[in-house]
Structures are given as structure tokens and as C-alpha cells.
């Protein structure tokens, strides 16, 4: 299994957060599409750096939960044929 290497020159903790999130998600079997997951995590971690975050564990945990939410919402949309569920 290969994945995109992520690095952000503005914050060394960003690359560590990305790797922590990637390792967790792959070990738990949450990654369905590797490319999509890599891009999603890289975008989320970069956005957190833009917000001024610097704690690698906090960034990793937030990226993990946002990815899990994204996958669940995508699965719901597929299951309902594109209609949003009313349980928000």
C-alpha cells in the first residue's frame, strides 16, 4: 500500500500529523480509496496549519474524525440515492 508523502514547510508537525492520521486510518481499514484519503488528509492538515494549529496530535485527531465523518456522509448519500437524510 502506497500513499502520497505530505510535507508543509510552515510547520514540521503537519507532516507528522498527516502520517499519524494515515497510519491510524489504514490500520483500522477506514481507507477505501487511497488517493482520495491522501488528498483529503493533506487538505485538512494544511487548512489546520493555515488556522495556526501546531499540535500534531490535535491535528491528527481532527483529520481522522473529519475523514470518518466524510466517509459516513458519502456512504449515506450512496445508500439513499443522493438524498440527504433528515437526521442531522
Phi and psi restraints in degrees (value plus and minus 20) as a CYANA .aco file:
   2 UNK   PHI    -132.5   -92.5
   2 UNK   PSI     137.5   177.5
   3 UNK   PHI    -167.1  -127.1
   3 UNK   PSI     146.2   186.2
   4 UNK   PHI     -92.4   -52.4
   4 UNK   PSI     116.2   156.2
   5 UNK   PHI    -103.1   -63.1
   5 UNK   PSI     112.0   152.0
   6 UNK   PHI    -134.7   -94.7
   6 UNK   PSI     117.7   157.7
   7 UNK   PHI    -167.1  -127.1
   7 UNK   PSI     122.5   162.5
   8 UNK   PHI    -151.2  -111.2
   8 UNK   PSI      92.6   132.6
   9 UNK   PHI     -81.4   -41.4
   9 UNK   PSI     -39.8     0.2
  10 UNK   PHI     -97.4   -57.4
  10 UNK   PSI     -43.1    -3.1
  11 UNK   PHI    -174.6  -134.6
  11 UNK   PSI      92.6   132.6
  12 UNK   PHI     -84.2   -44.2
  12 UNK   PSI     -48.5    -8.5
  13 UNK   PHI     -88.2   -48.2
  13 UNK   PSI     -40.4    -0.4
  14 UNK   PHI     -83.6   -43.6
  14 UNK   PSI     -64.6   -24.6
  15 UNK   PHI     -84.0   -44.0
  15 UNK   PSI     -58.5   -18.5
  16 UNK   PHI     -86.6   -46.6
  16 UNK   PSI     -61.3   -21.3
  17 UNK   PHI     -82.1   -42.1
  17 UNK   PSI     -63.5   -23.5
  18 UNK   PHI     -79.4   -39.4
  18 UNK   PSI     -67.2   -27.2
  19 UNK   PHI     -84.7   -44.7
  19 UNK   PSI     -60.3   -20.3
  20 UNK   PHI     -81.9   -41.9
  20 UNK   PSI     -67.0   -27.0
  21 UNK   PHI     -83.2   -43.2
  21 UNK   PSI     -65.8   -25.8
  22 UNK   PHI     -80.0   -40.0
  22 UNK   PSI     -67.8   -27.8
  23 UNK   PHI     -79.5   -39.5
  23 UNK   PSI     -65.4   -25.4
  24 UNK   PHI     -81.6   -41.6
  24 UNK   PSI     -68.9   -28.9
  25 UNK   PHI     -85.5   -45.5
  25 UNK   PSI     -57.4   -17.4
  26 UNK   PHI     -92.0   -52.0
  26 UNK   PSI     -57.9   -17.9
  27 UNK   PHI     -86.5   -46.5
  27 UNK   PSI     -51.2   -11.2
  28 UNK   PHI    -108.5   -68.5
  28 UNK   PSI     -24.4    15.6
  29 UNK   PHI      58.3    98.3
  29 UNK   PSI      -1.0    39.0
  30 UNK   PHI    -101.3   -61.3
  30 UNK   PSI     -34.0     6.0
  31 UNK   PHI    -107.2   -67.2
  31 UNK   PSI      96.8   136.8
  32 UNK   PHI    -114.3   -74.3
  32 UNK   PSI     -66.4   -26.4
  33 UNK   PHI    -139.7   -99.7
  33 UNK   PSI      90.0   130.0
  34 UNK   PHI     -79.7   -39.7
  34 UNK   PSI     -66.4   -26.4
  35 UNK   PHI     -82.0   -42.0
  35 UNK   PSI     -67.1   -27.1
  36 UNK   PHI     -79.9   -39.9
  36 UNK   PSI     -62.2   -22.2
  37 UNK   PHI     -85.7   -45.7
  37 UNK   PSI     -62.3   -22.3
  38 UNK   PHI     -81.1   -41.1
  38 UNK   PSI     -67.1   -27.1
  39 UNK   PHI     -84.7   -44.7
  39 UNK   PSI     -64.5   -24.5
  40 UNK   PHI     -77.4   -37.4
  40 UNK   PSI     -71.0   -31.0
  41 UNK   PHI     -83.5   -43.5
  41 UNK   PSI     -63.3   -23.3
  42 UNK   PHI     -81.6   -41.6
  42 UNK   PSI     -62.5   -22.5
  43 UNK   PHI     -85.0   -45.0
  43 UNK   PSI     -62.7   -22.7
  44 UNK   PHI     -87.0   -47.0
  44 UNK   PSI     -63.9   -23.9
  45 UNK   PHI     -86.0   -46.0
  45 UNK   PSI     -61.7   -21.7
  46 UNK   PHI     -82.0   -42.0
  46 UNK   PSI     -59.6   -19.6
  47 UNK   PHI     -83.8   -43.8
  47 UNK   PSI     -57.9   -17.9
  48 UNK   PHI     -87.3   -47.3
  48 UNK   PSI     -57.5   -17.5
  49 UNK   PHI     -82.9   -42.9
  49 UNK   PSI     -61.1   -21.1
  50 UNK   PHI     -79.3   -39.3
  50 UNK   PSI     -53.7   -13.7
  51 UNK   PHI     -98.6   -58.6
  51 UNK   PSI     -28.0    12.0
  52 UNK   PHI      77.4   117.4
  52 UNK   PSI     -12.0    28.0
  53 UNK   PHI     -87.2   -47.2
  53 UNK   PSI     125.8   165.8
  54 UNK   PHI    -160.6  -120.6
  54 UNK   PSI     -24.1    15.9
  55 UNK   PHI    -106.9   -66.9
  55 UNK   PSI      94.7   134.7
  56 UNK   PHI     -84.2   -44.2
  56 UNK   PSI     -56.5   -16.5
  57 UNK   PHI     -89.4   -49.4
  57 UNK   PSI     -64.3   -24.3
  58 UNK   PHI     -81.7   -41.7
  58 UNK   PSI     -64.1   -24.1
  59 UNK   PHI     -84.5   -44.5
  59 UNK   PSI     -62.4   -22.4
  60 UNK   PHI     -82.9   -42.9
  60 UNK   PSI     -66.5   -26.5
  61 UNK   PHI     -82.4   -42.4
  61 UNK   PSI     -61.5   -21.5
  62 UNK   PHI     -87.0   -47.0
  62 UNK   PSI     -61.3   -21.3
  63 UNK   PHI     -83.7   -43.7
  63 UNK   PSI     -60.4   -20.4
  64 UNK   PHI     -82.3   -42.3
  64 UNK   PSI     -69.8   -29.8
  65 UNK   PHI     -85.9   -45.9
  65 UNK   PSI     -56.9   -16.9
  66 UNK   PHI     -87.7   -47.7
  66 UNK   PSI     -57.7   -17.7
  67 UNK   PHI     -86.6   -46.6
  67 UNK   PSI     -64.1   -24.1
  68 UNK   PHI     -80.7   -40.7
  68 UNK   PSI     -60.5   -20.5
  69 UNK   PHI     -84.8   -44.8
  69 UNK   PSI     -62.9   -22.9
  70 UNK   PHI     -79.4   -39.4
  70 UNK   PSI     -66.0   -26.0
  71 UNK   PHI     -84.6   -44.6
  71 UNK   PSI     -62.2   -22.2
  72 UNK   PHI     -83.8   -43.8
  72 UNK   PSI     -62.9   -22.9
  73 UNK   PHI     -85.8   -45.8
  73 UNK   PSI     -59.7   -19.7
  74 UNK   PHI     -84.2   -44.2
  74 UNK   PSI     -63.8   -23.8
  75 UNK   PHI     -81.2   -41.2
  75 UNK   PSI     -60.9   -20.9
  76 UNK   PHI     -82.8   -42.8
  76 UNK   PSI     -62.4   -22.4
  77 UNK   PHI     -84.4   -44.4
  77 UNK   PSI     -59.4   -19.4
  78 UNK   PHI     -86.7   -46.7
  78 UNK   PSI     -64.3   -24.3
  79 UNK   PHI     -83.9   -43.9
  79 UNK   PSI     -56.0   -16.0
  80 UNK   PHI    -114.7   -74.7
  80 UNK   PSI     -13.7    26.3
  81 UNK   PHI      51.4    91.4
  81 UNK   PSI       9.4    49.4
  82 UNK   PHI      74.7   114.7
  82 UNK   PSI     -24.2    15.8
  83 UNK   PHI    -108.6   -68.6
  83 UNK   PSI     115.2   155.2
  84 UNK   PHI     -92.6   -52.6
  84 UNK   PSI     119.6   159.6
  85 UNK   PHI     -97.5   -57.5
  85 UNK   PSI     138.3   178.3
  86 UNK   PHI    -108.7   -68.7
  86 UNK   PSI     -16.5    23.5
  87 UNK   PHI    -114.4   -74.4
  87 UNK   PSI      34.9    74.9
